[in-house]
Amino acid sequence: MEYPIKEIASNKKAYHDYFINDIFEAGIELTGTEIKSIRLGNVNLKDSYAYIKSGELFISHMHISPYEEGNRFNADPLRERRLLVTKKEIYKLTGLIKQQGVTLVPVKLYFKGKWVKLSIGVGKGKKLYDKRDDIAKKTAQREIASRLKENQHY
């Protein structure tokens, strides 16, 4: 059965700062008020990162704003949250992380049916000149597209 996918938040900065090679899907262990806040779209992946600690995968610095009507049941907005993946995937990720310069970067948060899922990219950090090259390529592509659009009007 195919579940509909509804994107909640994305981390555009991940593609700017890293070369993303592989992408994994993980579930997230959340509280009830966090789910309600996510349904309202009050989540930010900008500075978040994932890591492996004692055989489990965690995400840190993913900001989920407190639910307004949650009062004392609200959790800390920046708390560590456990990611739900299989042991086999954790072993594979551990092997990839041991390579020099490779890190786990959250890319996208979305609903898959009724479940909240997180796409995690395995990325290698870009140098400043790599970022400049990407910006130059995007600018050139934008300029070509605008020129083609101008020529279609004649």
C-alpha positions as CSV (number, residue, x, y, z in Angstrom):
1,M,0.0,0.0,0.0
2,E,1.4,3.4,-1.1
3,Y,1.2,6.1,1.6
4,P,0.8,9.8,0.6
5,I,3.8,11.9,1.4
6,K,3.4,15.4,2.8
7,E,6.5,17.5,3.3
8,I,6.7,19.4,6.6
9,A,10.2,20.9,6.6
10,S,13.4,20.7,4.5
11,N,17.0,21.6,5.2
12,K,18.1,23.5,2.1
13,K,21.3,24.4,3.8
14,A,22.3,20.8,3.8
15,Y,22.8,20.7,0.0
16,H,24.7,24.0,0.2
17,D,27.1,22.8,2.9
18,Y,27.5,19.1,2.0
19,F,27.8,16.7,-1.0
20,I,24.9,14.4,-0.2
21,N,25.7,10.8,-1.4
22,D,23.1,8.4,0.2
23,I,19.8,9.1,1.8
24,F,18.2,7.0,4.6
25,E,14.6,7.1,5.9
26,A,14.1,7.0,9.7
27,G,11.2,7.3,12.1
28,I,11.4,9.6,15.1
29,E,10.5,9.0,18.7
30,L,8.2,11.9,19.6
31,T,5.9,13.0,22.4
32,G,2.2,13.9,21.8
33,T,2.6,17.6,22.0
34,E,5.6,17.5,19.6
35,I,3.4,15.7,17.0
36,K,0.7,18.4,17.4
37,S,3.3,21.1,17.0
38,I,4.8,19.4,13.9
39,R,1.3,19.1,12.4
40,L,1.1,22.9,12.7
41,G,4.5,23.1,10.9
42,N,6.4,24.5,13.8
43,V,9.7,22.7,13.2
44,N,13.2,23.8,12.0
45,L,15.9,21.5,10.7
46,K,18.5,24.2,10.0
47,D,21.2,23.5,12.5
48,S,20.4,19.9,13.3
49,Y,22.6,16.9,12.9
50,A,22.4,13.1,13.5
51,Y,24.9,10.9,15.3
52,I,25.3,7.4,16.6
53,K,25.7,6.8,20.3
54,S,25.9,3.4,22.0
55,G,24.4,1.6,19.0
56,E,21.4,4.0,18.5
57,L,20.8,6.8,16.1
58,F,19.9,10.3,17.5
59,I,19.1,13.7,16.1
60,S,20.2,16.8,18.0
61,H,19.3,20.5,17.6
62,M,16.1,19.9,15.6
63,H,13.9,22.7,16.9
64,I,10.2,21.8,17.5
65,S,8.4,24.8,19.0
66,P,6.3,24.1,22.2
67,Y,2.6,23.4,21.5
68,E,0.6,26.4,22.7
69,E,-2.0,24.3,24.6
70,G,0.5,21.7,25.8
71,N,1.4,23.5,29.1
72,R,3.4,21.2,31.4
73,F,3.5,18.3,28.8
74,N,5.7,20.3,26.4
75,A,9.2,18.8,26.0
76,D,12.4,20.8,25.6
77,P,12.3,22.2,22.0
78,L,16.0,21.2,21.3
79,R,16.1,17.9,23.1
80,E,17.8,14.8,21.6
81,R,15.4,12.6,19.8
82,R,15.9,8.9,19.0
83,L,15.7,7.9,15.4
84,L,14.1,4.6,14.6
85,V,16.1,2.5,12.1
86,T,17.1,-1.1,11.9
87,K,20.3,-2.5,13.3
88,K,21.5,-3.3,9.8
89,E,21.2,0.4,8.8
90,I,23.0,1.5,12.0
91,Y,25.9,-0.8,11.1
92,K,26.0,0.5,7.6
93,L,25.9,4.1,8.8
94,T,28.6,3.4,11.4
95,G,30.8,2.1,8.6
96,L,30.2,5.2,6.4
97,I,30.8,7.6,9.3
98,K,34.3,6.1,10.0
99,Q,35.3,7.4,6.5
100,Q,37.1,10.7,6.8
101,G,34.9,13.8,6.6
102,V,31.5,12.0,6.4
103,T,28.6,13.1,8.5
104,L,24.8,12.5,8.9
105,V,22.7,15.5,7.9
106,P,18.9,15.7,8.2
107,V,17.5,16.7,4.8
108,K,13.7,16.5,5.0
109,L,10.9,15.9,7.5
110,Y,7.6,14.6,6.2
111,F,4.5,12.6,6.9
112,K,4.3,9.2,5.3
113,G,0.7,8.2,6.0
114,K,0.2,9.0,9.7
115,W,3.9,8.6,10.6
116,V,6.5,11.3,10.8
117,K,9.7,10.3,8.9
118,L,13.1,12.0,8.5
119,S,15.4,11.7,5.5
120,I,19.0,11.6,6.6
121,G,21.7,12.3,4.1
122,V,25.2,10.9,4.3
123,G,27.3,13.9,3.3
124,K,30.9,15.1,2.9
125,G,31.5,18.7,3.8
126,K,32.1,21.2,1.0
127,K,35.0,23.6,0.9
128,L,34.4,27.3,0.3
129,Y,35.5,27.0,-3.4
130,D,33.0,24.2,-3.9
131,K,30.2,26.4,-2.6
132,R,31.3,29.2,-4.9
133,D,31.3,26.8,-7.9
134,D,27.7,25.7,-7.1
135,I,26.6,29.4,-6.8
136,A,28.2,30.2,-10.1
137,K,26.5,27.2,-11.8
138,K,23.1,28.1,-10.4
139,T,23.5,31.7,-11.5
140,A,24.5,30.6,-15.0
141,Q,21.5,28.2,-15.3
142,R,19.2,31.0,-14.1
143,E,20.6,33.4,-16.7
144,I,20.3,30.8,-19.5
145,A,16.7,30.1,-18.5
146,S,15.8,33.8,-18.5
147,R,17.4,34.4,-21.9
148,L,15.6,31.4,-23.4
149,K,12.3,32.8,-21.9
150,E,13.0,36.2,-23.5
151,N,13.7,34.6,-26.9
152,Q,10.4,32.7,-26.9
153,H,8.4,36.0,-26.8
154,Y,9.8,37.1,-30.2
